[in-house]
Amino acid sequence: MKEYVIFWLSGTKTKCEGTSEADAFRRAGYGGGALAAVDFIALSDDENDYEFDKETHSWRNIKINPR
């Protein structure tokens, strides 16, 4: 299984495991209704590549777009 991180529109993160992004989301106990609150899902190795920008209310890839 692989480790994933769910990046929520609220600026929080949740770690989960599964054979795919969809499987990890399901194993974490989330259903289809929760997808509306998800910004994106990434492998946990990439977790530190993103930070939440409180001004724009969005996740920013700090490797691609550093301040």
C-alpha positions in Angstrom: 0.0 0.0 0.0 1.0 3.6 -0.6 0.6 6.6 1.8 -1.3 9.6 0.5 -2.2 13.0 1.9 -5.6 14.6 1.4 -5.3 18.3 1.0 -8.6 19.9 2.1 -10.0 23.2 0.9 -10.0 24.3 4.5 -6.2 24.2 4.7 -5.9 21.0 6.6 -4.3 17.7 5.6 -5.1 14.1 6.4 -2.8 11.1 5.9 -4.2 7.8 4.6 -3.1 4.6 3.0 -4.4 2.6 0.1 -3.6 0.9 -3.2 -4.7 4.1 -5.0 -5.9 7.6 -4.2 -9.5 6.5 -4.4 -8.9 3.4 -2.2 -7.0 5.5 0.4 -9.8 8.0 0.5 -12.4 5.2 1.0 -10.2 3.4 3.7 -9.9 6.7 5.6 -13.7 6.6 5.9 -14.7 9.3 3.5 -17.5 8.9 1.0 -18.4 10.7 -2.2 -19.9 13.7 -0.5 -16.6 14.6 1.1 -15.0 15.0 -2.3 -16.5 18.5 -2.6 -14.2 19.6 0.3 -11.0 18.1 -1.2 -8.6 20.3 -3.1 -6.3 17.4 -4.2 -4.7 14.2 -3.1 -0.9 13.5 -3.4 1.6 10.9 -2.4 2.8 11.5 1.2 6.4 11.9 -0.2 5.1 15.2 -1.7 3.4 16.5 1.5 6.1 19.0 2.3 6.0 20.5 -1.2 2.8 22.4 -0.4 1.8 25.1 2.0 -1.6 26.7 2.5 -1.7 30.4 1.6 -4.2 32.0 4.0 -4.5 35.1 1.8 -5.7 33.3 -1.3 -7.2 30.3 0.5 -5.3 27.8 -1.7 -2.5 25.3 -1.6 0.8 26.5 -3.2 3.6 24.3 -4.4 6.6 25.8 -2.8 9.0 24.0 -5.0 7.5 25.5 -8.1 6.4 28.8 -6.7 8.6 29.8 -3.7 7.9 33.2 -2.0 
